[in-house]
Amino acid sequence: MIRSVDHIAAMALYALADLGPEGSVSMAQNESAFPPSPAAIAAGQAALAHSALYPDPDWTDLRAAISQVHGMPVERILCGAGSMEIIGALIAAYAGPGDEVLGCQYGYAYVATACQLSGARYVTAPEPELTVSPGDVLARLTPATRVVFICQPGNPTGTVISNADLIGLRGDLPDDVLLVIDQAYGEFADPHDNPRGLFDLVEQGNTVVTRSFSKAYALAGARVGWACAPDKVAGEIRKILNPNNVSIVSQEMARAAMLDQDYLARLVAETATLRDGFADQCRALGLEVPESRTNFVLMRFASMDDARRAEEALRENGLIMRGMGGYALHDCLRATVCDKPVMDRAAEILKGVLT
């Protein structure tokens, strides 16, 4: 009988959102409420004519655009098929059997999968009040810790700590521990905290910052992520990344989107307005909603039963939110920000359930 190797056979499939029956509105995947920049769409359409060719393996034009906007050396920029590919490569390059990767209680679930693939052990630090605690992270360090992985902002919580706290955490970590700061939702937090400090950490040689075009740039379907990494780390990661990993069309769409910062600013501001308005409606219904710096809202109900009833009522009305049982937050639902009619409809359904 043909069988896979033991550590793959022991794995479960990565858990994706249940999107419900055809015709349902997904509020479960943290996709953008808005379309991509018109400049990105035009660039992608033009790039289709070159689809007979392999894509640029060095992402030359895309990296130049990221460098221009964020003011960092091109050599430190890596691009991947979503930030997920880069994160998987980081874990594979720096943690193996006998090593530990330290994350947080409500951190990005894919990190655990990447650890299973590399044979490393994934451990987590508590997140009091649904927020990363640098002190708890430091308390969980062991001699086996090779990588510390922090989501800033967090998913599924939406919460942040200050960039100053993250810089302080880096100063307290051993120099030979790699700090990975996952900023898939970073553009939603940037207006509230200077991102420059986190990118400057990379100069120390032991920190990587990852970002994505899937969320704020509305390019989830294009599958493009990027990282700012020290030169030596970047060299190791490139050994693992698939060559020609980002298609010609995706590179061009991401480049044009990056250069259209005016559109990004409007999209982030409009998303924040919808998010905060919905959060206030939920709080008025008695739900606990932590302040979010993302394009989603986490809602904590009075009980697991209330959360289940709300999820069922929403589903019956064609709205699919994400249950948080996978994070042991059985009394919570996560709602992606959609357009205003959808958010108002969701608020009305929740009101009917809770009152």
N, C-alpha and C positions, 0 to 999 in steps of 0.2 A: 504494500500500500504506500502511495506517495504521501509524504507529510512535510510540513514546513519545519524549520528549526524550532527548538523548544520555546525560546522567548517570544517568537512571533505567534506560535500556536496558542500561547497563554494570553495573548492580547485580545481585547474586545475592539470592535469597530469604533472609530471616533464618533462620539454622539453629536449628531446634527439636529437642528430644530425640526420638529414636526410641523409642516406647513399647512396641514389640514386639507380638506377636499378642494377640488378645482373651483376657482372663483373666490376663495378666501383672501382676505387682506392680511399679509404677513406683517406682524409687529414683533417678530421674533429674531430677526437676523441682523439688526443694527445697520441696515442699508440706509442710504441717504433718502431723505424725503424729497429731494430735488434732483433734477437731471445734472449730468456733468456740464462743465463749461462749454458753451458753443464752440469755443476755439479748440477744445479737446475733441469734440465730435468731428469737426472739420478736418483736423489733423489725422484722425483715425481713418476717415473716409479716403483721404488722399494717400495714406500709407498702404491701403489695400492693393493698389496697383503694383506694389513691390513684393507681394506675397510669395512669389516664386523663389525669393532669396531667403537665406538664413538671416536671422536678426543679428545685429551688432553684439558680439559677445562681451564687449567692454562698455556697452550702454553709453557711448561717448556723448551724444547730444543730451540725453536725459541727465546724466551726471553733471554736465555743464550747467543745465538749468537749475538743478538742486544747489550746486555750488554758488551760483549767482544769487539765488534767493536767500540762502542760509549762511553765506559767507564762510564756507569751509573748503579746505583743499579737496580737489577732485579725487585725489588718491585715497582719501579716507572713505569715499562713498561706495557702497555696494548696492546692487539691485537684485531683487529676487522675484519669483512668482508669488507675490504676496509676502508680507513680512514673515508669514509662517515658514516659508522655505529657509529664510535666513536664520530664524530661531532654531529650526531643526539642525541646521548646519553648525551653529554655535555650540549646541549641546553635544553634537557628535564630535566636534573638534576638541572640546575642553573637558568632557566628563565621560568616563567609561566605567567598567566594572570596578567596584570598590570605592568609587567617588560618590559624592553627594551634590545634588543641586538643591539649593534652598530657595523656596518660593514663599508665597503668603497664602493664608487660608482661603481667600477668594480670588486667587490669581488665575491667569489664563490657563485653561484646562489642557491645551495642547502641549504645554511644557512637560506634563506628566507622561504623555504619549512619547514625546521625543526622548525622555529619559529611558523609557522601556526599550526603545529602539537601540539606544547606545549601551544599555546595561547599567546605567547609573541609577542611584537611589534618589527618589524625589521626596523631599521633606518640606513641611510648611511651618511657618510661624503664625501665631494668632493675629487676627485683625480686630482689635477691640473697636466697638462702634462702627464696624464695617469699613475701617480705614487702616491702611498700612501703618505699622508701628515700628520705627527704626530700632527701638530698644528691644522689642520682642524678636526682631530679625537677628540682632547681634547675640541675643541669649541662646539662639538655636545653632549658632556656628559650632562646628566641630573640626578636628584636624582633617577630616575627609571632605570638607566643603571645598568645592572647586569653582562653583558658579553660584551667584546670588541673582535671582530674577525678580524684578519689581515691575508691576504695571502702574503707570502714571499717565493718565487717570486709570482707575481700576475698572475691571469688567468681571463680574456683573454689578459692582457697587456704584460705579460712576464717581467715586470719591477721589480726592487728591490729598497729598501732603505738599508742603511748600518745596520748591526746588532747593531752598537753603537746607531743608532737612535731608534731602537726598544727597546734597553735596557733603553734609556732615556725616551721613552714613558711609559714603565712600571713604572719608578720612578715617573712620573707625574700623573699616574692614582691613584685613591683612592685604599687603600689596600683591600677593600671589593669588588672590581670589578675584575672578572676573565678575564685575557687576554689569548686568544687562538691564537696561531700562527700556521697557516696552511702551512706546508712545503711539500706539495705533490710533488713539483719540487725542493726540497731543495738540492738534490745531484748535480743538475746542477749549483747551486749557491755556493756550498761549496768550490770549488777551488778558488773562488774570495773573500771569507769572512769567517772568522773562525766561524764554527757553534757552537763551545764549549760555547760561551757566551750565546746563546739562551737556550741551555740545562741547563746551570748554573742558569738561571732565575727561573727554576722550584723549586730550593731549597727554594725560598722565600715563597712558599706555595700558590701562587695565579696566576700561569702561567702554561699553558699546551702547549706543542709543538706536533703537529701531523705530521706524515710522511706516505708515501705510498710505496708499492712495485709495483704499477701499471705503473709508468712512467720510471724512470731510470733503474729499475731492470727488466723491460720488462715482468711483471707478471700481466698484467691487467685482464687476464682471470682467474687467481687464486683467485682474490679478497682478498687481505691481506693488512691491514694498521696497523699502530702502533702509540702509543703516549707515550711521557714521561710526567708524571703527578705527582703532589705532592701526598704523601701517602693518605691523607684524601680525596682528589678529586678522586684519583683512586678507593678508596673504594666505593664512591657514584656512579661512572660510572659503576662499575661492577654489581651493582644492576639492571641496565637497559640493559646491553649487553646480547644478547642471549647466553645461555650456549652452549658449543660445537659449537661456531659460526664460527670457521675456520676449514675447513676439514683437515683430516690427510694428504692428498696429498698436499694441499696448505701450511700447516705448514712446511712440509719437503722441499718443493720447496723454500719457503721464507728463511728458515734457511740456506740452501746451497747457495742461492744467496747472502745472507748477508755476508757469510764467504768468498765468492769469490770476494774480493775487487779489485783484479787486473783486472778481467773482467769488473767490474763496471767502473773502471777508464778509460779503453779503450772505452767502450760504450759511456760514457759521453763525452770524448774528440772527438770521431768521430761524434757524434751527433752535438756538438758545431761547428765543422768544416763545416758540411753540412748546419747548420742553418745560420751561419754567411756569408757563401758564397751566399746563397739564398737571405739573407737580403741585401747584397751589390748589387746583381742583381736588386732587387726591387727598391732600392734607386736610381740606375742609370736610372730607368724608370720614376723617379719623384715621387715615392710613399714615404709617410712618414712611417718609420719603427722604432719604439722605440727599443733600445737595449734590447735584450731578454736574460734571464738567465734560459731558460726552453728548452723544445723540440718542440717549436712552434714559429711562427713569426706572429705578428699582422701587417697588412698592411692597411694604411689609404689612400684612394683614394681622388681625387680632388672633387668628388661629390658622392652622393648616387647613381646616375645613372651610373657613371663609375664602382662603386662596383658591381652593379647589372649586368651590361654587362659582366664584368670579370667573375663573378660567373657563368653566363649562358654559356659563352664560355668554361670555364673549365669543366662544367658539360657535355657539348656536346662532349667533348673529354675524358670523362670517369674519370675526376678528381673531387672529391667532397671536397670543402673547407667549412668552417663554417661561415655562415653569422652572424653578430653581432647585429642584430636588437633587440634581447632580452636584450641587454645592452644599448640600445639607441645609439649604434655606427653604424648607418645605412650606413655610408660611409666606413666601414671596413670589411675585411675578415681575418680570422685566418687560417693559414696554418700549419698543423702538419709536422714536419720533417720526410720525407720518404727517401728511398735510392736515390742515386745521379741521376739515370736516370729519376726518377719521378720528382725530384726537377728541373732538367734541362728542362724537358718537360713542367712543370708548368710555368717556367720563359719564355719559348718561347711563350706559349699561352698568357700570360700577355703582352708580348712585342707586339704581334699581335693586341691585343685589344687597347693598349694605344698609339701605333704609327701608 
